[in-house]
């Protein structure tokens, strides 16, 4: 999908200001409603479940006739919803979580940053790309992308 054209730099700046305000409101909303370990567990499990459902829908759409564009045209913004929520959580964890030392072979052998937030561990491992891993409070890997 091509990016919209803006006639002036001010229009583009306005778009980024609105996006920044929206992101700030989303962070505040998440921190307000998911402010303890129990509610944060509910949020994380729901994000992971919803993203799994999104992925299953995407994979099942591959078998559809390639000339049929009706599936992918159905509310693309809803299709990306779990990712938006997850990026808000990752932003909060990076800014408000407690940095902890590397805890496994992957994080010890590569440049990484590991943060604990509400009992969940978020790990960013840097190489040619960035690998993000999320571990629940039992230190089980529950999500990696």
CNS distance restraints for C-alpha pairs under 8 A (distance, minus, plus):
assign (resid   6 and name CA) (resid  11 and name CA) 6.08 0.50 0.50
assign (resid   6 and name CA) (resid  12 and name CA) 6.18 0.50 0.50
assign (resid   7 and name CA) (resid  11 and name CA) 6.98 0.50 0.50
assign (resid   8 and name CA) (resid  12 and name CA) 6.88 0.50 0.50
assign (resid   9 and name CA) (resid  13 and name CA) 6.19 0.50 0.50
assign (resid  10 and name CA) (resid  14 and name CA) 6.06 0.50 0.50
assign (resid  11 and name CA) (resid  15 and name CA) 6.39 0.50 0.50
assign (resid  12 and name CA) (resid  16 and name CA) 6.51 0.50 0.50
assign (resid  13 and name CA) (resid  17 and name CA) 6.14 0.50 0.50
assign (resid  14 and name CA) (resid  18 and name CA) 6.13 0.50 0.50
assign (resid  15 and name CA) (resid  19 and name CA) 6.18 0.50 0.50
assign (resid  16 and name CA) (resid  20 and name CA) 6.01 0.50 0.50
assign (resid  17 and name CA) (resid  21 and name CA) 6.19 0.50 0.50
assign (resid  18 and name CA) (resid  22 and name CA) 6.13 0.50 0.50
assign (resid  19 and name CA) (resid  23 and name CA) 6.10 0.50 0.50
assign (resid  20 and name CA) (resid  24 and name CA) 6.14 0.50 0.50
assign (resid  21 and name CA) (resid  25 and name CA) 6.20 0.50 0.50
assign (resid  22 and name CA) (resid  26 and name CA) 6.18 0.50 0.50
assign (resid  23 and name CA) (resid  27 and name CA) 6.21 0.50 0.50
assign (resid  23 and name CA) (resid  88 and name CA) 7.39 0.50 0.50
assign (resid  24 and name CA) (resid  28 and name CA) 6.24 0.50 0.50
assign (resid  25 and name CA) (resid  29 and name CA) 6.05 0.50 0.50
assign (resid  26 and name CA) (resid  30 and name CA) 6.18 0.50 0.50
assign (resid  26 and name CA) (resid  88 and name CA) 6.95 0.50 0.50
assign (resid  27 and name CA) (resid  31 and name CA) 6.16 0.50 0.50
assign (resid  27 and name CA) (resid  88 and name CA) 5.92 0.50 0.50
assign (resid  27 and name CA) (resid  89 and name CA) 7.57 0.50 0.50
assign (resid  27 and name CA) (resid  91 and name CA) 7.97 0.50 0.50
assign (resid  27 and name CA) (resid  92 and name CA) 6.76 0.50 0.50
assign (resid  28 and name CA) (resid  32 and name CA) 6.05 0.50 0.50
assign (resid  29 and name CA) (resid  33 and name CA) 6.18 0.50 0.50
assign (resid  30 and name CA) (resid  34 and name CA) 5.56 0.50 0.50
assign (resid  30 and name CA) (resid  35 and name CA) 7.64 0.50 0.50
assign (resid  30 and name CA) (resid  88 and name CA) 7.91 0.50 0.50
assign (resid  30 and name CA) (resid  89 and name CA) 7.65 0.50 0.50
assign (resid  31 and name CA) (resid  35 and name CA) 5.34 0.50 0.50
assign (resid  33 and name CA) (resid  39 and name CA) 7.61 0.50 0.50
assign (resid  34 and name CA) (resid  39 and name CA) 4.97 0.50 0.50
assign (resid  34 and name CA) (resid  40 and name CA) 4.96 0.50 0.50
assign (resid  34 and name CA) (resid  43 and name CA) 7.10 0.50 0.50
assign (resid  35 and name CA) (resid  39 and name CA) 6.77 0.50 0.50
assign (resid  35 and name CA) (resid  40 and name CA) 6.68 0.50 0.50
assign (resid  36 and name CA) (resid  40 and name CA) 6.00 0.50 0.50
assign (resid  36 and name CA) (resid 118 and name CA) 6.80 0.50 0.50
assign (resid  37 and name CA) (resid  41 and name CA) 6.07 0.50 0.50
assign (resid  37 and name CA) (resid 118 and name CA) 5.09 0.50 0.50
assign (resid  37 and name CA) (resid 119 and name CA) 6.80 0.50 0.50
assign (resid  38 and name CA) (resid  42 and name CA) 6.59 0.50 0.50
assign (resid  39 and name CA) (resid  43 and name CA) 6.36 0.50 0.50
assign (resid  40 and name CA) (resid  44 and name CA) 6.16 0.50 0.50
assign (resid  40 and name CA) (resid 118 and name CA) 6.91 0.50 0.50
assign (resid  41 and name CA) (resid  45 and name CA) 6.06 0.50 0.50
assign (resid  42 and name CA) (resid  46 and name CA) 6.06 0.50 0.50
assign (resid  43 and name CA) (resid  47 and name CA) 6.18 0.50 0.50
assign (resid  44 and name CA) (resid  48 and name CA) 6.20 0.50 0.50
assign (resid  45 and name CA) (resid  49 and name CA) 6.06 0.50 0.50
assign (resid  46 and name CA) (resid  50 and name CA) 6.01 0.50 0.50
assign (resid  47 and name CA) (resid  51 and name CA) 6.07 0.50 0.50
assign (resid  47 and name CA) (resid  82 and name CA) 5.53 0.50 0.50
assign (resid  47 and name CA) (resid  85 and name CA) 7.05 0.50 0.50
assign (resid  47 and name CA) (resid  86 and name CA) 6.70 0.50 0.50
assign (resid  48 and name CA) (resid  52 and name CA) 6.20 0.50 0.50
assign (resid  48 and name CA) (resid  82 and name CA) 7.68 0.50 0.50
assign (resid  48 and name CA) (resid 143 and name CA) 7.32 0.50 0.50
assign (resid  49 and name CA) (resid  53 and name CA) 6.35 0.50 0.50
assign (resid  50 and name CA) (resid  54 and name CA) 6.15 0.50 0.50
assign (resid  50 and name CA) (resid  82 and name CA) 6.10 0.50 0.50
assign (resid  51 and name CA) (resid  55 and name CA) 6.10 0.50 0.50
assign (resid  51 and name CA) (resid  82 and name CA) 5.44 0.50 0.50
assign (resid  51 and name CA) (resid  83 and name CA) 7.31 0.50 0.50
assign (resid  52 and name CA) (resid  56 and name CA) 6.22 0.50 0.50
assign (resid  53 and name CA) (resid  57 and name CA) 6.26 0.50 0.50
assign (resid  54 and name CA) (resid  58 and name CA) 6.19 0.50 0.50
assign (resid  54 and name CA) (resid  79 and name CA) 6.50 0.50 0.50
assign (resid  55 and name CA) (resid  59 and name CA) 6.14 0.50 0.50
assign (resid  56 and name CA) (resid  60 and name CA) 6.06 0.50 0.50
assign (resid  57 and name CA) (resid  61 and name CA) 6.11 0.50 0.50
assign (resid  58 and name CA) (resid  62 and name CA) 6.78 0.50 0.50
assign (resid  59 and name CA) (resid  63 and name CA) 7.74 0.50 0.50
assign (resid  60 and name CA) (resid  64 and name CA) 7.61 0.50 0.50
assign (resid  61 and name CA) (resid  71 and name CA) 7.08 0.50 0.50
assign (resid  62 and name CA) (resid  66 and name CA) 7.87 0.50 0.50
assign (resid  64 and name CA) (resid  68 and name CA) 7.11 0.50 0.50
assign (resid  69 and name CA) (resid  73 and name CA) 6.18 0.50 0.50
assign (resid  70 and name CA) (resid  74 and name CA) 6.44 0.50 0.50
assign (resid  72 and name CA) (resid  76 and name CA) 6.83 0.50 0.50
assign (resid  75 and name CA) (resid  79 and name CA) 6.59 0.50 0.50
assign (resid  76 and name CA) (resid  80 and name CA) 6.58 0.50 0.50
assign (resid  77 and name CA) (resid  81 and name CA) 6.40 0.50 0.50
assign (resid  80 and name CA) (resid  84 and name CA) 6.62 0.50 0.50
assign (resid  81 and name CA) (resid  85 and name CA) 6.47 0.50 0.50
assign (resid  82 and name CA) (resid  86 and name CA) 6.06 0.50 0.50
assign (resid  83 and name CA) (resid  87 and name CA) 6.04 0.50 0.50
assign (resid  84 and name CA) (resid  88 and name CA) 6.36 0.50 0.50
assign (resid  85 and name CA) (resid  89 and name CA) 6.38 0.50 0.50
assign (resid  86 and name CA) (resid  90 and name CA) 6.13 0.50 0.50
assign (resid  87 and name CA) (resid  91 and name CA) 6.06 0.50 0.50
assign (resid  88 and name CA) (resid  92 and name CA) 6.28 0.50 0.50
assign (resid  89 and name CA) (resid  93 and name CA) 6.08 0.50 0.50
assign (resid  90 and name CA) (resid  94 and name CA) 6.11 0.50 0.50
assign (resid  90 and name CA) (resid 122 and name CA) 7.77 0.50 0.50
assign (resid  91 and name CA) (resid  95 and name CA) 6.28 0.50 0.50
assign (resid  92 and name CA) (resid  96 and name CA) 5.73 0.50 0.50
assign (resid  92 and name CA) (resid  97 and name CA) 7.31 0.50 0.50
assign (resid  93 and name CA) (resid  97 and name CA) 4.67 0.50 0.50
assign (resid  93 and name CA) (resid 115 and name CA) 6.93 0.50 0.50
assign (resid  93 and name CA) (resid 116 and name CA) 7.31 0.50 0.50
assign (resid  93 and name CA) (resid 117 and name CA) 5.65 0.50 0.50
assign (resid  93 and name CA) (resid 122 and name CA) 7.55 0.50 0.50
assign (resid  94 and name CA) (resid 115 and name CA) 6.83 0.50 0.50
assign (resid  96 and name CA) (resid 117 and name CA) 7.43 0.50 0.50
assign (resid  97 and name CA) (resid 115 and name CA) 5.77 0.50 0.50
assign (resid  97 and name CA) (resid 116 and name CA) 5.45 0.50 0.50
assign (resid  97 and name CA) (resid 117 and name CA) 4.59 0.50 0.50
assign (resid  97 and name CA) (resid 118 and name CA) 7.86 0.50 0.50
assign (resid  98 and name CA) (resid 115 and name CA) 5.38 0.50 0.50
assign (resid  98 and name CA) (resid 116 and name CA) 5.22 0.50 0.50
assign (resid  98 and name CA) (resid 117 and name CA) 6.46 0.50 0.50
assign (resid  99 and name CA) (resid 113 and name CA) 7.40 0.50 0.50
assign (resid  99 and name CA) (resid 114 and name CA) 5.79 0.50 0.50
assign (resid  99 and name CA) (resid 115 and name CA) 4.27 0.50 0.50
assign (resid  99 and name CA) (resid 116 and name CA) 6.28 0.50 0.50
assign (resid 100 and name CA) (resid 114 and name CA) 5.63 0.50 0.50
assign (resid 100 and name CA) (resid 115 and name CA) 5.56 0.50 0.50
assign (resid 100 and name CA) (resid 116 and name CA) 6.65 0.50 0.50
assign (resid 101 and name CA) (resid 114 and name CA) 6.63 0.50 0.50
assign (resid 102 and name CA) (resid 107 and name CA) 5.14 0.50 0.50
assign (resid 102 and name CA) (resid 108 and name CA) 5.32 0.50 0.50
assign (resid 102 and name CA) (resid 112 and name CA) 7.60 0.50 0.50
assign (resid 102 and name CA) (resid 113 and name CA) 7.49 0.50 0.50
assign (resid 102 and name CA) (resid 114 and name CA) 6.26 0.50 0.50
assign (resid 103 and name CA) (resid 107 and name CA) 6.50 0.50 0.50
assign (resid 103 and name CA) (resid 108 and name CA) 6.88 0.50 0.50
assign (resid 104 and name CA) (resid 108 and name CA) 6.11 0.50 0.50
assign (resid 105 and name CA) (resid 109 and name CA) 6.00 0.50 0.50
assign (resid 106 and name CA) (resid 110 and name CA) 6.27 0.50 0.50
assign (resid 106 and name CA) (resid 125 and name CA) 7.61 0.50 0.50
assign (resid 107 and name CA) (resid 111 and name CA) 6.98 0.50 0.50
assign (resid 107 and name CA) (resid 112 and name CA) 5.63 0.50 0.50
assign (resid 107 and name CA) (resid 113 and name CA) 7.68 0.50 0.50
assign (resid 107 and name CA) (resid 114 and name CA) 7.80 0.50 0.50
assign (resid 107 and name CA) (resid 123 and name CA) 7.64 0.50 0.50
assign (resid 107 and name CA) (resid 125 and name CA) 6.29 0.50 0.50
assign (resid 108 and name CA) (resid 112 and name CA) 7.66 0.50 0.50
assign (resid 110 and name CA) (resid 125 and name CA) 6.45 0.50 0.50
assign (resid 110 and name CA) (resid 126 and name CA) 6.62 0.50 0.50
assign (resid 110 and name CA) (resid 127 and name CA) 7.10 0.50 0.50
assign (resid 111 and name CA) (resid 125 and name CA) 5.99 0.50 0.50
assign (resid 111 and name CA) (resid 126 and name CA) 5.42 0.50 0.50
assign (resid 111 and name CA) (resid 127 and name CA) 7.27 0.50 0.50
assign (resid 112 and name CA) (resid 123 and name CA) 7.03 0.50 0.50
assign (resid 112 and name CA) (resid 124 and name CA) 5.40 0.50 0.50
assign (resid 112 and name CA) (resid 125 and name CA) 4.26 0.50 0.50
assign (resid 112 and name CA) (resid 126 and name CA) 5.77 0.50 0.50
assign (resid 113 and name CA) (resid 123 and name CA) 5.77 0.50 0.50
assign (resid 113 and name CA) (resid 124 and name CA) 5.23 0.50 0.50
assign (resid 113 and name CA) (resid 125 and name CA) 6.62 0.50 0.50
assign (resid 114 and name CA) (resid 121 and name CA) 6.91 0.50 0.50
assign (resid 114 and name CA) (resid 122 and name CA) 5.73 0.50 0.50
assign (resid 114 and name CA) (resid 123 and name CA) 4.33 0.50 0.50
assign (resid 114 and name CA) (resid 124 and name CA) 6.36 0.50 0.50
assign (resid 115 and name CA) (resid 121 and name CA) 5.69 0.50 0.50
assign (resid 115 and name CA) (resid 122 and name CA) 5.22 0.50 0.50
assign (resid 115 and name CA) (resid 123 and name CA) 6.34 0.50 0.50
assign (resid 116 and name CA) (resid 120 and name CA) 5.51 0.50 0.50
assign (resid 116 and name CA) (resid 121 and name CA) 4.42 0.50 0.50
assign (resid 116 and name CA) (resid 122 and name CA) 6.20 0.50 0.50
assign (resid 117 and name CA) (resid 121 and name CA) 6.45 0.50 0.50
assign (resid 117 and name CA) (resid 122 and name CA) 7.73 0.50 0.50
assign (resid 119 and name CA) (resid 136 and name CA) 7.17 0.50 0.50
assign (resid 119 and name CA) (resid 137 and name CA) 4.98 0.50 0.50
assign (resid 120 and name CA) (resid 134 and name CA) 7.17 0.50 0.50
assign (resid 120 and name CA) (resid 135 and name CA) 5.81 0.50 0.50
assign (resid 120 and name CA) (resid 136 and name CA) 4.84 0.50 0.50
assign (resid 120 and name CA) (resid 137 and name CA) 4.99 0.50 0.50
assign (resid 120 and name CA) (resid 139 and name CA) 7.78 0.50 0.50
assign (resid 121 and name CA) (resid 134 and name CA) 5.75 0.50 0.50
assign (resid 121 and name CA) (resid 135 and name CA) 5.01 0.50 0.50
assign (resid 121 and name CA) (resid 136 and name CA) 6.54 0.50 0.50
assign (resid 121 and name CA) (resid 137 and name CA) 7.30 0.50 0.50
assign (resid 121 and name CA) (resid 139 and name CA) 7.44 0.50 0.50
assign (resid 122 and name CA) (resid 132 and name CA) 7.16 0.50 0.50
assign (resid 122 and name CA) (resid 133 and name CA) 5.90 0.50 0.50
assign (resid 122 and name CA) (resid 134 and name CA) 4.74 0.50 0.50
assign (resid 122 and name CA) (resid 135 and name CA) 6.52 0.50 0.50
assign (resid 123 and name CA) (resid 131 and name CA) 7.92 0.50 0.50
assign (resid 123 and name CA) (resid 132 and name CA) 5.57 0.50 0.50
assign (resid 123 and name CA) (resid 133 and name CA) 5.10 0.50 0.50
assign (resid 123 and name CA) (resid 134 and name CA) 6.41 0.50 0.50
assign (resid 124 and name CA) (resid 130 and name CA) 6.42 0.50 0.50
assign (resid 124 and name CA) (resid 131 and name CA) 5.75 0.50 0.50
assign (resid 124 and name CA) (resid 132 and name CA) 4.66 0.50 0.50
assign (resid 124 and name CA) (resid 133 and name CA) 6.64 0.50 0.50
assign (resid 125 and name CA) (resid 130 and name CA) 5.55 0.50 0.50
assign (resid 125 and name CA) (resid 131 and name CA) 5.11 0.50 0.50
assign (resid 125 and name CA) (resid 132 and name CA) 6.44 0.50 0.50
assign (resid 126 and name CA) (resid 130 and name CA) 4.58 0.50 0.50
assign (resid 126 and name CA) (resid 131 and name CA) 6.52 0.50 0.50
assign (resid 131 and name CA) (resid 144 and name CA) 7.11 0.50 0.50
assign (resid 131 and name CA) (resid 145 and name CA) 5.84 0.50 0.50
assign (resid 132 and name CA) (resid 144 and name CA) 5.64 0.50 0.50
assign (resid 132 and name CA) (resid 145 and name CA) 5.45 0.50 0.50
assign (resid 133 and name CA) (resid 141 and name CA) 7.06 0.50 0.50
assign (resid 133 and name CA) (resid 142 and name CA) 7.84 0.50 0.50
assign (resid 133 and name CA) (resid 143 and name CA) 5.78 0.50 0.50
assign (resid 133 and name CA) (resid 144 and name CA) 4.37 0.50 0.50
assign (resid 133 and name CA) (resid 145 and name CA) 6.67 0.50 0.50
assign (resid 134 and name CA) (resid 141 and name CA) 5.99 0.50 0.50
assign (resid 134 and name CA) (resid 142 and name CA) 5.92 0.50 0.50
assign (resid 134 and name CA) (resid 143 and name CA) 5.10 0.50 0.50
assign (resid 134 and name CA) (resid 144 and name CA) 6.29 0.50 0.50
assign (resid 135 and name CA) (resid 139 and name CA) 5.10 0.50 0.50
assign (resid 135 and name CA) (resid 140 and name CA) 5.13 0.50 0.50
assign (resid 135 and name CA) (resid 141 and name CA) 4.41 0.50 0.50
assign (resid 135 and name CA) (resid 142 and name CA) 5.52 0.50 0.50
assign (resid 135 and name CA) (resid 143 and name CA) 7.04 0.50 0.50
assign (resid 136 and name CA) (resid 140 and name CA) 5.57 0.50 0.50
assign (resid 136 and name CA) (resid 141 and name CA) 6.73 0.50 0.50
assign (resid 136 and name CA) (resid 142 and name CA) 6.50 0.50 0.50
